[in-house]
Amino acid sequence: MHDVDLSPEVEFIFISSYGAGTTSGEVRVLRDIDNEVAGRDVLLIDDILESGKTLSFTRDLMLSRGAKSCAIAV
């Protein structure tokens, strides 16, 4: 093993694709992150994967904000 000098930042973004019902609808950001992602590597971690709609939306959002890369873990 070797020593890796990393200082990851952890933030939470709340995304919803459900409206008043239980079917998937328009994707909305309920709470956004505070820090800039431009030029940075981003790792999205999702606890539940159903359709992938919100995860795909969030990945595209991070890339559109200039993230260097955006990996996904479920």
CHARMM internal coordinates of N, CA and C (Angstrom, degrees):
IC EDIT
DIST 1 N 1 CA 1.4460
DIST 1 CA 1 C 1.5248
ANGL 1 N 1 CA 1 C 109.61
DIST 1 C 2 N 1.3018
ANGL 1 CA 1 C 2 N 114.55
DIHE 1 N 1 CA 1 C 2 N 155.29
DIST 2 N 2 CA 1.4539
ANGL 1 C 2 N 2 CA 119.82
DIHE 1 CA 1 C 2 N 2 CA 175.73
DIST 2 CA 2 C 1.5220
ANGL 2 N 2 CA 2 C 109.69
DIHE 1 C 2 N 2 CA 2 C -131.93
DIST 2 C 3 N 1.2931
ANGL 2 CA 2 C 3 N 114.96
DIHE 2 N 2 CA 2 C 3 N 157.31
DIST 3 N 3 CA 1.4539
ANGL 2 C 3 N 3 CA 121.79
DIHE 2 CA 2 C 3 N 3 CA -178.66
DIST 3 CA 3 C 1.5252
ANGL 3 N 3 CA 3 C 109.87
DIHE 2 C 3 N 3 CA 3 C -78.43
DIST 3 C 4 N 1.3121
ANGL 3 CA 3 C 4 N 115.93
DIHE 3 N 3 CA 3 C 4 N 126.41
DIST 4 N 4 CA 1.4622
ANGL 3 C 4 N 4 CA 121.60
DIHE 3 CA 3 C 4 N 4 CA 178.12
DIST 4 CA 4 C 1.5241
ANGL 4 N 4 CA 4 C 107.75
DIHE 3 C 4 N 4 CA 4 C -113.01
DIST 4 C 5 N 1.3025
ANGL 4 CA 4 C 5 N 115.61
DIHE 4 N 4 CA 4 C 5 N 123.84
DIST 5 N 5 CA 1.4575
ANGL 4 C 5 N 5 CA 120.65
DIHE 4 CA 4 C 5 N 5 CA -178.72
DIST 5 CA 5 C 1.5259
ANGL 5 N 5 CA 5 C 109.65
DIHE 4 C 5 N 5 CA 5 C -90.54
DIST 5 C 6 N 1.3248
ANGL 5 CA 5 C 6 N 115.87
DIHE 5 N 5 CA 5 C 6 N 90.42
DIST 6 N 6 CA 1.4623
ANGL 5 C 6 N 6 CA 121.46
DIHE 5 CA 5 C 6 N 6 CA 179.16
DIST 6 CA 6 C 1.5182
ANGL 6 N 6 CA 6 C 109.95
DIHE 5 C 6 N 6 CA 6 C -120.67
DIST 6 C 7 N 1.2947
ANGL 6 CA 6 C 7 N 115.53
DIHE 6 N 6 CA 6 C 7 N 144.92
DIST 7 N 7 CA 1.4603
ANGL 6 C 7 N 7 CA 121.89
DIHE 6 CA 6 C 7 N 7 CA 174.25
DIST 7 CA 7 C 1.5222
ANGL 7 N 7 CA 7 C 108.12
DIHE 6 C 7 N 7 CA 7 C -132.00
DIST 7 C 8 N 1.3267
ANGL 7 CA 7 C 8 N 116.96
DIHE 7 N 7 CA 7 C 8 N 74.86
DIST 8 N 8 CA 1.4656
ANGL 7 C 8 N 8 CA 118.65
DIHE 7 CA 7 C 8 N 8 CA -177.09
DIST 8 CA 8 C 1.5257
ANGL 8 N 8 CA 8 C 111.65
DIHE 7 C 8 N 8 CA 8 C -68.64
DIST 8 C 9 N 1.3048
ANGL 8 CA 8 C 9 N 115.53
DIHE 8 N 8 CA 8 C 9 N 146.77
DIST 9 N 9 CA 1.4581
ANGL 8 C 9 N 9 CA 121.93
DIHE 8 CA 8 C 9 N 9 CA 173.79
DIST 9 CA 9 C 1.5199
ANGL 9 N 9 CA 9 C 107.18
DIHE 8 C 9 N 9 CA 9 C -104.94
DIST 9 C 10 N 1.3096
ANGL 9 CA 9 C 10 N 116.34
DIHE 9 N 9 CA 9 C 10 N 139.74
DIST 10 N 10 CA 1.4606
ANGL 9 C 10 N 10 CA 121.21
DIHE 9 CA 9 C 10 N 10 CA 179.63
DIST 10 CA 10 C 1.5223
ANGL 10 N 10 CA 10 C 108.22
DIHE 9 C 10 N 10 CA 10 C -114.02
DIST 10 C 11 N 1.3190
ANGL 10 CA 10 C 11 N 115.22
DIHE 10 N 10 CA 10 C 11 N 128.37
DIST 11 N 11 CA 1.4623
ANGL 10 C 11 N 11 CA 121.17
DIHE 10 CA 10 C 11 N 11 CA 175.78
DIST 11 CA 11 C 1.5138
ANGL 11 N 11 CA 11 C 108.62
DIHE 10 C 11 N 11 CA 11 C -136.39
DIST 11 C 12 N 1.3000
ANGL 11 CA 11 C 12 N 116.05
DIHE 11 N 11 CA 11 C 12 N 161.28
DIST 12 N 12 CA 1.4505
ANGL 11 C 12 N 12 CA 121.53
DIHE 11 CA 11 C 12 N 12 CA 179.27
DIST 12 CA 12 C 1.5223
ANGL 12 N 12 CA 12 C 109.58
DIHE 11 C 12 N 12 CA 12 C -121.48
DIST 12 C 13 N 1.3205
ANGL 12 CA 12 C 13 N 115.09
DIHE 12 N 12 CA 12 C 13 N 135.86
DIST 13 N 13 CA 1.4597
ANGL 12 C 13 N 13 CA 121.83
DIHE 12 CA 12 C 13 N 13 CA 174.23
DIST 13 CA 13 C 1.5220
ANGL 13 N 13 CA 13 C 106.04
DIHE 12 C 13 N 13 CA 13 C -123.00
DIST 13 C 14 N 1.3052
ANGL 13 CA 13 C 14 N 116.71
DIHE 13 N 13 CA 13 C 14 N 133.46
DIST 14 N 14 CA 1.4581
ANGL 13 C 14 N 14 CA 121.40
DIHE 13 CA 13 C 14 N 14 CA -179.59
DIST 14 CA 14 C 1.5201
ANGL 14 N 14 CA 14 C 108.94
DIHE 13 C 14 N 14 CA 14 C -106.73
DIST 14 C 15 N 1.3271
ANGL 14 CA 14 C 15 N 115.50
DIHE 14 N 14 CA 14 C 15 N 119.34
DIST 15 N 15 CA 1.4611
ANGL 14 C 15 N 15 CA 123.18
DIHE 14 CA 14 C 15 N 15 CA -177.58
DIST 15 CA 15 C 1.5184
ANGL 15 N 15 CA 15 C 108.35
DIHE 14 C 15 N 15 CA 15 C -121.43
DIST 15 C 16 N 1.3169
ANGL 15 CA 15 C 16 N 116.95
DIHE 15 N 15 CA 15 C 16 N 140.78
DIST 16 N 16 CA 1.4615
ANGL 15 C 16 N 16 CA 120.65
DIHE 15 CA 15 C 16 N 16 CA 177.86
DIST 16 CA 16 C 1.5196
ANGL 16 N 16 CA 16 C 110.33
DIHE 15 C 16 N 16 CA 16 C -134.19
DIST 16 C 17 N 1.3194
ANGL 16 CA 16 C 17 N 115.38
DIHE 16 N 16 CA 16 C 17 N 140.78
DIST 17 N 17 CA 1.4669
ANGL 16 C 17 N 17 CA 119.66
DIHE 16 CA 16 C 17 N 17 CA 173.53
DIST 17 CA 17 C 1.5176
ANGL 17 N 17 CA 17 C 110.04
DIHE 16 C 17 N 17 CA 17 C -119.24
DIST 17 C 18 N 1.3143
ANGL 17 CA 17 C 18 N 115.90
DIHE 17 N 17 CA 17 C 18 N 13.98
DIST 18 N 18 CA 1.4611
ANGL 17 C 18 N 18 CA 119.78
DIHE 17 CA 17 C 18 N 18 CA 179.88
DIST 18 CA 18 C 1.5148
ANGL 18 N 18 CA 18 C 109.86
DIHE 17 C 18 N 18 CA 18 C -110.51
DIST 18 C 19 N 1.3145
ANGL 18 CA 18 C 19 N 115.18
DIHE 18 N 18 CA 18 C 19 N 135.47
DIST 19 N 19 CA 1.4538
ANGL 18 C 19 N 19 CA 120.72
DIHE 18 CA 18 C 19 N 19 CA 176.21
DIST 19 CA 19 C 1.5172
ANGL 19 N 19 CA 19 C 109.00
DIHE 18 C 19 N 19 CA 19 C -91.63
DIST 19 C 20 N 1.3112
ANGL 19 CA 19 C 20 N 116.11
DIHE 19 N 19 CA 19 C 20 N -133.88
DIST 20 N 20 CA 1.4563
ANGL 19 C 20 N 20 CA 121.00
DIHE 19 CA 19 C 20 N 20 CA 179.85
DIST 20 CA 20 C 1.5258
ANGL 20 N 20 CA 20 C 111.54
DIHE 19 C 20 N 20 CA 20 C -73.10
DIST 20 C 21 N 1.3254
ANGL 20 CA 20 C 21 N 117.25
DIHE 20 N 20 CA 20 C 21 N -23.09
DIST 21 N 21 CA 1.4590
ANGL 20 C 21 N 21 CA 120.79
DIHE 20 CA 20 C 21 N 21 CA -178.52
DIST 21 CA 21 C 1.5092
ANGL 21 N 21 CA 21 C 112.24
DIHE 20 C 21 N 21 CA 21 C -98.67
DIST 21 C 22 N 1.3219
ANGL 21 CA 21 C 22 N 114.96
DIHE 21 N 21 CA 21 C 22 N -157.00
DIST 22 N 22 CA 1.4619
ANGL 21 C 22 N 22 CA 119.82
DIHE 21 CA 21 C 22 N 22 CA -178.57
DIST 22 CA 22 C 1.5199
ANGL 22 N 22 CA 22 C 111.99
DIHE 21 C 22 N 22 CA 22 C -113.74
DIST 22 C 23 N 1.3279
ANGL 22 CA 22 C 23 N 117.00
DIHE 22 N 22 CA 22 C 23 N 9.37
DIST 23 N 23 CA 1.4604
ANGL 22 C 23 N 23 CA 119.63
DIHE 22 CA 22 C 23 N 23 CA 178.41
DIST 23 CA 23 C 1.5205
ANGL 23 N 23 CA 23 C 109.70
DIHE 22 C 23 N 23 CA 23 C -99.96
DIST 23 C 24 N 1.3062
ANGL 23 CA 23 C 24 N 115.33
DIHE 23 N 23 CA 23 C 24 N 150.91
DIST 24 N 24 CA 1.4557
ANGL 23 C 24 N 24 CA 121.55
DIHE 23 CA 23 C 24 N 24 CA -177.84
DIST 24 CA 24 C 1.5238
ANGL 24 N 24 CA 24 C 110.43
DIHE 23 C 24 N 24 CA 24 C -66.27
DIST 24 C 25 N 1.3181
ANGL 24 CA 24 C 25 N 115.62
DIHE 24 N 24 CA 24 C 25 N 133.92
DIST 25 N 25 CA 1.4588
ANGL 24 C 25 N 25 CA 120.87
DIHE 24 CA 24 C 25 N 25 CA 180.00
DIST 25 CA 25 C 1.5100
ANGL 25 N 25 CA 25 C 110.50
DIHE 24 C 25 N 25 CA 25 C -132.35
DIST 25 C 26 N 1.3197
ANGL 25 CA 25 C 26 N 116.27
DIHE 25 N 25 CA 25 C 26 N -138.92
DIST 26 N 26 CA 1.4612
ANGL 25 C 26 N 26 CA 122.10
DIHE 25 CA 25 C 26 N 26 CA 179.94
DIST 26 CA 26 C 1.5277
ANGL 26 N 26 CA 26 C 109.93
DIHE 25 C 26 N 26 CA 26 C -71.80
DIST 26 C 27 N 1.3171
ANGL 26 CA 26 C 27 N 116.62
DIHE 26 N 26 CA 26 C 27 N 136.95
DIST 27 N 27 CA 1.4631
ANGL 26 C 27 N 27 CA 121.35
DIHE 26 CA 26 C 27 N 27 CA 179.78
DIST 27 CA 27 C 1.5257
ANGL 27 N 27 CA 27 C 109.13
DIHE 26 C 27 N 27 CA 27 C -81.71
DIST 27 C 28 N 1.3295
ANGL 27 CA 27 C 28 N 115.92
DIHE 27 N 27 CA 27 C 28 N 132.12
DIST 28 N 28 CA 1.4650
ANGL 27 C 28 N 28 CA 121.29
DIHE 27 CA 27 C 28 N 28 CA -178.53
DIST 28 CA 28 C 1.5276
ANGL 28 N 28 CA 28 C 110.24
DIHE 27 C 28 N 28 CA 28 C -132.16
DIST 28 C 29 N 1.3223
ANGL 28 CA 28 C 29 N 115.63
DIHE 28 N 28 CA 28 C 29 N 145.14
DIST 29 N 29 CA 1.4600
ANGL 28 C 29 N 29 CA 121.44
DIHE 28 CA 28 C 29 N 29 CA 172.89
DIST 29 CA 29 C 1.5232
ANGL 29 N 29 CA 29 C 107.17
DIHE 28 C 29 N 29 CA 29 C -89.03
DIST 29 C 30 N 1.3306
ANGL 29 CA 29 C 30 N 116.64
DIHE 29 N 29 CA 29 C 30 N 115.49
DIST 30 N 30 CA 1.4604
ANGL 29 C 30 N 30 CA 120.91
DIHE 29 CA 29 C 30 N 30 CA 179.66
DIST 30 CA 30 C 1.5268
ANGL 30 N 30 CA 30 C 111.55
DIHE 29 C 30 N 30 CA 30 C -87.91
DIST 30 C 31 N 1.3281
ANGL 30 CA 30 C 31 N 116.31
DIHE 30 N 30 CA 30 C 31 N -34.77
DIST 31 N 31 CA 1.4654
ANGL 30 C 31 N 31 CA 122.25
DIHE 30 CA 30 C 31 N 31 CA 174.73
DIST 31 CA 31 C 1.5195
ANGL 31 N 31 CA 31 C 107.71
DIHE 30 C 31 N 31 CA 31 C -146.78
DIST 31 C 32 N 1.3156
ANGL 31 CA 31 C 32 N 115.78
DIHE 31 N 31 CA 31 C 32 N 124.60
DIST 32 N 32 CA 1.4656
ANGL 31 C 32 N 32 CA 121.22
DIHE 31 CA 31 C 32 N 32 CA -176.43
DIST 32 CA 32 C 1.5284
ANGL 32 N 32 CA 32 C 110.34
DIHE 31 C 32 N 32 CA 32 C -93.69
DIST 32 C 33 N 1.3239
ANGL 32 CA 32 C 33 N 115.56
DIHE 32 N 32 CA 32 C 33 N 168.10
DIST 33 N 33 CA 1.4592
ANGL 32 C 33 N 33 CA 120.78
DIHE 32 CA 32 C 33 N 33 CA 175.52
DIST 33 CA 33 C 1.5210
ANGL 33 N 33 CA 33 C 109.74
DIHE 32 C 33 N 33 CA 33 C -79.03
DIST 33 C 34 N 1.3349
ANGL 33 CA 33 C 34 N 116.11
DIHE 33 N 33 CA 33 C 34 N 162.13
DIST 34 N 34 CA 1.4657
ANGL 33 C 34 N 34 CA 120.92
DIHE 33 CA 33 C 34 N 34 CA -177.40
DIST 34 CA 34 C 1.5246
ANGL 34 N 34 CA 34 C 113.27
DIHE 33 C 34 N 34 CA 34 C -94.65
DIST 34 C 35 N 1.3344
ANGL 34 CA 34 C 35 N 117.55
DIHE 34 N 34 CA 34 C 35 N -31.85
DIST 35 N 35 CA 1.4625
ANGL 34 C 35 N 35 CA 121.37
DIHE 34 CA 34 C 35 N 35 CA -173.59
DIST 35 CA 35 C 1.5206
ANGL 35 N 35 CA 35 C 112.75
DIHE 34 C 35 N 35 CA 35 C -95.09
DIST 35 C 36 N 1.3316
ANGL 35 CA 35 C 36 N 114.40
DIHE 35 N 35 CA 35 C 36 N 156.92
DIST 36 N 36 CA 1.4630
ANGL 35 C 36 N 36 CA 121.25
DIHE 35 CA 35 C 36 N 36 CA 176.73
DIST 36 CA 36 C 1.5244
ANGL 36 N 36 CA 36 C 109.82
DIHE 35 C 36 N 36 CA 36 C -75.29
DIST 36 C 37 N 1.3272
ANGL 36 CA 36 C 37 N 116.99
DIHE 36 N 36 CA 36 C 37 N 145.40
DIST 37 N 37 CA 1.4660
ANGL 36 C 37 N 37 CA 121.18
DIHE 36 CA 36 C 37 N 37 CA 177.91
DIST 37 CA 37 C 1.5240
ANGL 37 N 37 CA 37 C 112.12
DIHE 36 C 37 N 37 CA 37 C -109.63
DIST 37 C 38 N 1.3119
ANGL 37 CA 37 C 38 N 118.02
DIHE 37 N 37 CA 37 C 38 N -3.87
DIST 38 N 38 CA 1.4686
ANGL 37 C 38 N 38 CA 121.63
DIHE 37 CA 37 C 38 N 38 CA -177.21
DIST 38 CA 38 C 1.5221
ANGL 38 N 38 CA 38 C 110.96
DIHE 37 C 38 N 38 CA 38 C -55.59
DIST 38 C 39 N 1.3422
ANGL 38 CA 38 C 39 N 115.61
DIHE 38 N 38 CA 38 C 39 N 126.87
DIST 39 N 39 CA 1.4504
ANGL 38 C 39 N 39 CA 121.82
DIHE 38 CA 38 C 39 N 39 CA 178.14
DIST 39 CA 39 C 1.5156
ANGL 39 N 39 CA 39 C 115.20
DIHE 38 C 39 N 39 CA 39 C 76.79
DIST 39 C 40 N 1.3220
ANGL 39 CA 39 C 40 N 117.11
DIHE 39 N 39 CA 39 C 40 N 7.12
DIST 40 N 40 CA 1.4681
ANGL 39 C 40 N 40 CA 120.97
DIHE 39 CA 39 C 40 N 40 CA -176.38
DIST 40 CA 40 C 1.5238
ANGL 40 N 40 CA 40 C 110.83
DIHE 39 C 40 N 40 CA 40 C -113.84
DIST 40 C 41 N 1.3195
ANGL 40 CA 40 C 41 N 115.52
DIHE 40 N 40 CA 40 C 41 N 156.23
DIST 41 N 41 CA 1.4606
ANGL 40 C 41 N 41 CA 121.52
DIHE 40 CA 40 C 41 N 41 CA 173.23
DIST 41 CA 41 C 1.5238
ANGL 41 N 41 CA 41 C 107.93
DIHE 40 C 41 N 41 CA 41 C -85.69
DIST 41 C 42 N 1.3296
ANGL 41 CA 41 C 42 N 116.20
DIHE 41 N 41 CA 41 C 42 N 132.36
DIST 42 N 42 CA 1.4600
ANGL 41 C 42 N 42 CA 121.94
DIHE 41 CA 41 C 42 N 42 CA -177.46
DIST 42 CA 42 C 1.5226
ANGL 42 N 42 CA 42 C 108.86
DIHE 41 C 42 N 42 CA 42 C -118.11
DIST 42 C 43 N 1.3270
ANGL 42 CA 42 C 43 N 116.24
DIHE 42 N 42 CA 42 C 43 N 137.82
DIST 43 N 43 CA 1.4578
ANGL 42 C 43 N 43 CA 122.37
DIHE 42 CA 42 C 43 N 43 CA 173.28
DIST 43 CA 43 C 1.5161
ANGL 43 N 43 CA 43 C 107.58
DIHE 42 C 43 N 43 CA 43 C -118.69
DIST 43 C 44 N 1.3271
ANGL 43 CA 43 C 44 N 116.61
DIHE 43 N 43 CA 43 C 44 N 117.39
DIST 44 N 44 CA 1.4594
ANGL 43 C 44 N 44 CA 121.96
DIHE 43 CA 43 C 44 N 44 CA 176.27
DIST 44 CA 44 C 1.5201
ANGL 44 N 44 CA 44 C 108.32
DIHE 43 C 44 N 44 CA 44 C -94.68
DIST 44 C 45 N 1.3196
ANGL 44 CA 44 C 45 N 116.32
DIHE 44 N 44 CA 44 C 45 N 129.77
DIST 45 N 45 CA 1.4608
ANGL 44 C 45 N 45 CA 121.40
DIHE 44 CA 44 C 45 N 45 CA 177.16
DIST 45 CA 45 C 1.5147
ANGL 45 N 45 CA 45 C 107.27
DIHE 44 C 45 N 45 CA 45 C -119.56
DIST 45 C 46 N 1.3272
ANGL 45 CA 45 C 46 N 116.38
DIHE 45 N 45 CA 45 C 46 N 123.73
DIST 46 N 46 CA 1.4631
ANGL 45 C 46 N 46 CA 122.29
DIHE 45 CA 45 C 46 N 46 CA -178.60
DIST 46 CA 46 C 1.5192
ANGL 46 N 46 CA 46 C 108.75
DIHE 45 C 46 N 46 CA 46 C -117.56
DIST 46 C 47 N 1.3266
ANGL 46 CA 46 C 47 N 116.32
DIHE 46 N 46 CA 46 C 47 N 135.96
DIST 47 N 47 CA 1.4607
ANGL 46 C 47 N 47 CA 119.81
DIHE 46 CA 46 C 47 N 47 CA -179.13
DIST 47 CA 47 C 1.5222
ANGL 47 N 47 CA 47 C 112.98
DIHE 46 C 47 N 47 CA 47 C -84.36
DIST 47 C 48 N 1.3189
ANGL 47 CA 47 C 48 N 117.65
DIHE 47 N 47 CA 47 C 48 N -25.68
DIST 48 N 48 CA 1.4681
ANGL 47 C 48 N 48 CA 121.53
DIHE 47 CA 47 C 48 N 48 CA -178.62
DIST 48 CA 48 C 1.5245
ANGL 48 N 48 CA 48 C 108.84
DIHE 47 C 48 N 48 CA 48 C -135.87
DIST 48 C 49 N 1.3241
ANGL 48 CA 48 C 49 N 115.94
DIHE 48 N 48 CA 48 C 49 N 127.99
DIST 49 N 49 CA 1.4617
ANGL 48 C 49 N 49 CA 120.50
DIHE 48 CA 48 C 49 N 49 CA 176.84
DIST 49 CA 49 C 1.5218
ANGL 49 N 49 CA 49 C 108.20
DIHE 48 C 49 N 49 CA 49 C -118.19
DIST 49 C 50 N 1.3193
ANGL 49 CA 49 C 50 N 115.90
DIHE 49 N 49 CA 49 C 50 N 115.46
DIST 50 N 50 CA 1.4651
ANGL 49 C 50 N 50 CA 120.05
DIHE 49 CA 49 C 50 N 50 CA 176.61
DIST 50 CA 50 C 1.5187
ANGL 50 N 50 CA 50 C 108.90
DIHE 49 C 50 N 50 CA 50 C -109.14
DIST 50 C 51 N 1.3121
ANGL 50 CA 50 C 51 N 116.59
DIHE 50 N 50 CA 50 C 51 N -83.01
DIST 51 N 51 CA 1.4653
ANGL 50 C 51 N 51 CA 120.05
DIHE 50 CA 50 C 51 N 51 CA -178.62
DIST 51 CA 51 C 1.5275
ANGL 51 N 51 CA 51 C 112.07
DIHE 50 C 51 N 51 CA 51 C -90.70
DIST 51 C 52 N 1.3280
ANGL 51 CA 51 C 52 N 117.47
DIHE 51 N 51 CA 51 C 52 N -20.03
DIST 52 N 52 CA 1.4576
ANGL 51 C 52 N 52 CA 121.50
DIHE 51 CA 51 C 52 N 52 CA -175.62
DIST 52 CA 52 C 1.5177
ANGL 52 N 52 CA 52 C 112.95
DIHE 51 C 52 N 52 CA 52 C 84.56
DIST 52 C 53 N 1.3252
ANGL 52 CA 52 C 53 N 116.18
DIHE 52 N 52 CA 52 C 53 N 0.85
DIST 53 N 53 CA 1.4647
ANGL 52 C 53 N 53 CA 121.26
DIHE 52 CA 52 C 53 N 53 CA -176.02
DIST 53 CA 53 C 1.5342
ANGL 53 N 53 CA 53 C 112.08
DIHE 52 C 53 N 53 CA 53 C -63.43
DIST 53 C 54 N 1.3220
ANGL 53 CA 53 C 54 N 117.73
DIHE 53 N 53 CA 53 C 54 N -47.44
DIST 54 N 54 CA 1.4657
ANGL 53 C 54 N 54 CA 119.91
DIHE 53 CA 53 C 54 N 54 CA -178.22
DIST 54 CA 54 C 1.5283
ANGL 54 N 54 CA 54 C 111.12
DIHE 53 C 54 N 54 CA 54 C -71.68
DIST 54 C 55 N 1.3221
ANGL 54 CA 54 C 55 N 117.12
DIHE 54 N 54 CA 54 C 55 N -35.87
DIST 55 N 55 CA 1.4616
ANGL 54 C 55 N 55 CA 120.74
DIHE 54 CA 54 C 55 N 55 CA 178.96
DIST 55 CA 55 C 1.5250
ANGL 55 N 55 CA 55 C 110.87
DIHE 54 C 55 N 55 CA 55 C -66.81
DIST 55 C 56 N 1.3110
ANGL 55 CA 55 C 56 N 116.81
DIHE 55 N 55 CA 55 C 56 N -41.78
DIST 56 N 56 CA 1.4646
ANGL 55 C 56 N 56 CA 121.65
DIHE 55 CA 55 C 56 N 56 CA 177.23
DIST 56 CA 56 C 1.5312
ANGL 56 N 56 CA 56 C 110.41
DIHE 55 C 56 N 56 CA 56 C -64.01
DIST 56 C 57 N 1.3243
ANGL 56 CA 56 C 57 N 116.08
DIHE 56 N 56 CA 56 C 57 N -43.02
DIST 57 N 57 CA 1.4656
ANGL 56 C 57 N 57 CA 121.79
DIHE 56 CA 56 C 57 N 57 CA 178.02
DIST 57 CA 57 C 1.5269
ANGL 57 N 57 CA 57 C 110.48
DIHE 56 C 57 N 57 CA 57 C -59.48
DIST 57 C 58 N 1.3366
ANGL 57 CA 57 C 58 N 116.18
DIHE 57 N 57 CA 57 C 58 N -46.21
DIST 58 N 58 CA 1.4588
ANGL 57 C 58 N 58 CA 121.17
DIHE 57 CA 57 C 58 N 58 CA -176.99
DIST 58 CA 58 C 1.5227
ANGL 58 N 58 CA 58 C 111.28
DIHE 57 C 58 N 58 CA 58 C -67.43
DIST 58 C 59 N 1.3225
ANGL 58 CA 58 C 59 N 117.47
DIHE 58 N 58 CA 58 C 59 N -40.33
DIST 59 N 59 CA 1.4675
ANGL 58 C 59 N 59 CA 121.22
DIHE 58 CA 58 C 59 N 59 CA 176.89
DIST 59 CA 59 C 1.5286
ANGL 59 N 59 CA 59 C 109.75
DIHE 58 C 59 N 59 CA 59 C -60.95
DIST 59 C 60 N 1.3259
ANGL 59 CA 59 C 60 N 116.88
DIHE 59 N 59 CA 59 C 60 N -48.21
DIST 60 N 60 CA 1.4669
ANGL 59 C 60 N 60 CA 120.85
DIHE 59 CA 59 C 60 N 60 CA 178.50
DIST 60 CA 60 C 1.5284
ANGL 60 N 60 CA 60 C 111.34
DIHE 59 C 60 N 60 CA 60 C -60.88
DIST 60 C 61 N 1.3273
ANGL 60 CA 60 C 61 N 116.72
DIHE 60 N 60 CA 60 C 61 N -37.32
DIST 61 N 61 CA 1.4622
ANGL 60 C 61 N 61 CA 121.56
DIHE 60 CA 60 C 61 N 61 CA 179.05
DIST 61 CA 61 C 1.5292
ANGL 61 N 61 CA 61 C 110.83
DIHE 60 C 61 N 61 CA 61 C -63.73
DIST 61 C 62 N 1.3252
ANGL 61 CA 61 C 62 N 117.05
DIHE 61 N 61 CA 61 C 62 N -45.89
DIST 62 N 62 CA 1.4694
ANGL 61 C 62 N 62 CA 120.87
DIHE 61 CA 61 C 62 N 62 CA 179.59
DIST 62 CA 62 C 1.5305
ANGL 62 N 62 CA 62 C 111.27
DIHE 61 C 62 N 62 CA 62 C -63.97
DIST 62 C 63 N 1.3208
ANGL 62 CA 62 C 63 N 117.00
DIHE 62 N 62 CA 62 C 63 N -42.07
DIST 63 N 63 CA 1.4666
ANGL 62 C 63 N 63 CA 120.60
DIHE 62 CA 62 C 63 N 63 CA 178.51
DIST 63 CA 63 C 1.5252
ANGL 63 N 63 CA 63 C 111.17
DIHE 62 C 63 N 63 CA 63 C -66.39
DIST 63 C 64 N 1.3276
ANGL 63 CA 63 C 64 N 117.45
DIHE 63 N 63 CA 63 C 64 N -37.47
DIST 64 N 64 CA 1.4672
ANGL 63 C 64 N 64 CA 120.44
DIHE 63 CA 63 C 64 N 64 CA 178.68
DIST 64 CA 64 C 1.5235
ANGL 64 N 64 CA 64 C 111.52
DIHE 63 C 64 N 64 CA 64 C -68.00
DIST 64 C 65 N 1.3200
ANGL 64 CA 64 C 65 N 116.80
DIHE 64 N 64 CA 64 C 65 N -22.57
DIST 65 N 65 CA 1.4669
ANGL 64 C 65 N 65 CA 121.82
DIHE 64 CA 64 C 65 N 65 CA 177.10
DIST 65 CA 65 C 1.5242
ANGL 65 N 65 CA 65 C 111.85
DIHE 64 C 65 N 65 CA 65 C -88.24
DIST 65 C 66 N 1.3307
ANGL 65 CA 65 C 66 N 116.12
DIHE 65 N 65 CA 65 C 66 N 5.06
DIST 66 N 66 CA 1.4583
ANGL 65 C 66 N 66 CA 120.23
DIHE 65 CA 65 C 66 N 66 CA 173.80
DIST 66 CA 66 C 1.5088
ANGL 66 N 66 CA 66 C 116.29
DIHE 65 C 66 N 66 CA 66 C 94.90
DIST 66 C 67 N 1.3341
ANGL 66 CA 66 C 67 N 117.98
DIHE 66 N 66 CA 66 C 67 N 15.17
DIST 67 N 67 CA 1.4652
ANGL 66 C 67 N 67 CA 119.68
DIHE 66 CA 66 C 67 N 67 CA 177.60
DIST 67 CA 67 C 1.5227
ANGL 67 N 67 CA 67 C 109.64
DIHE 66 C 67 N 67 CA 67 C -58.40
DIST 67 C 68 N 1.3231
ANGL 67 CA 67 C 68 N 116.58
DIHE 67 N 67 CA 67 C 68 N 137.66
DIST 68 N 68 CA 1.4647
ANGL 67 C 68 N 68 CA 122.34
DIHE 67 CA 67 C 68 N 68 CA 179.21
DIST 68 CA 68 C 1.5286
ANGL 68 N 68 CA 68 C 110.38
DIHE 67 C 68 N 68 CA 68 C -64.03
DIST 68 C 69 N 1.3230
ANGL 68 CA 68 C 69 N 116.12
DIHE 68 N 68 CA 68 C 69 N -40.72
DIST 69 N 69 CA 1.4628
ANGL 68 C 69 N 69 CA 122.38
DIHE 68 CA 68 C 69 N 69 CA 175.81
DIST 69 CA 69 C 1.5187
ANGL 69 N 69 CA 69 C 107.68
DIHE 68 C 69 N 69 CA 69 C -153.19
DIST 69 C 70 N 1.3224
ANGL 69 CA 69 C 70 N 115.79
DIHE 69 N 69 CA 69 C 70 N 162.18
DIST 70 N 70 CA 1.4600
ANGL 69 C 70 N 70 CA 120.16
DIHE 69 CA 69 C 70 N 70 CA 179.20
DIST 70 CA 70 C 1.5232
ANGL 70 N 70 CA 70 C 108.39
DIHE 69 C 70 N 70 CA 70 C -144.69
DIST 70 C 71 N 1.3242
ANGL 70 CA 70 C 71 N 116.00
DIHE 70 N 70 CA 70 C 71 N 102.38
DIST 71 N 71 CA 1.4630
ANGL 70 C 71 N 71 CA 122.18
DIHE 70 CA 70 C 71 N 71 CA 178.88
DIST 71 CA 71 C 1.5250
ANGL 71 N 71 CA 71 C 109.21
DIHE 70 C 71 N 71 CA 71 C -95.52
DIST 71 C 72 N 1.3286
ANGL 71 CA 71 C 72 N 115.60
DIHE 71 N 71 CA 71 C 72 N 158.82
DIST 72 N 72 CA 1.4616
ANGL 71 C 72 N 72 CA 121.53
DIHE 71 CA 71 C 72 N 72 CA -176.33
DIST 72 CA 72 C 1.5186
ANGL 72 N 72 CA 72 C 110.04
DIHE 71 C 72 N 72 CA 72 C -127.80
DIST 72 C 73 N 1.3341
ANGL 72 CA 72 C 73 N 116.02
DIHE 72 N 72 CA 72 C 73 N 137.11
DIST 73 N 73 CA 1.4641
ANGL 72 C 73 N 73 CA 122.72
DIHE 72 CA 72 C 73 N 73 CA 173.28
DIST 73 CA 73 C 1.5221
ANGL 73 N 73 CA 73 C 107.90
DIHE 72 C 73 N 73 CA 73 C -132.17
DIST 73 C 74 N 1.3268
ANGL 73 CA 73 C 74 N 115.63
DIHE 73 N 73 CA 73 C 74 N 135.34
DIST 74 N 74 CA 1.4735
ANGL 73 C 74 N 74 CA 120.45
DIHE 73 CA 73 C 74 N 74 CA 178.85
DIST 74 CA 74 C 1.5075
ANGL 74 N 74 CA 74 C 108.04
DIHE 73 C 74 N 74 CA 74 C -122.06
END
COOR INIT
IC SEED 1 N 1 CA 1 C
IC BUILD
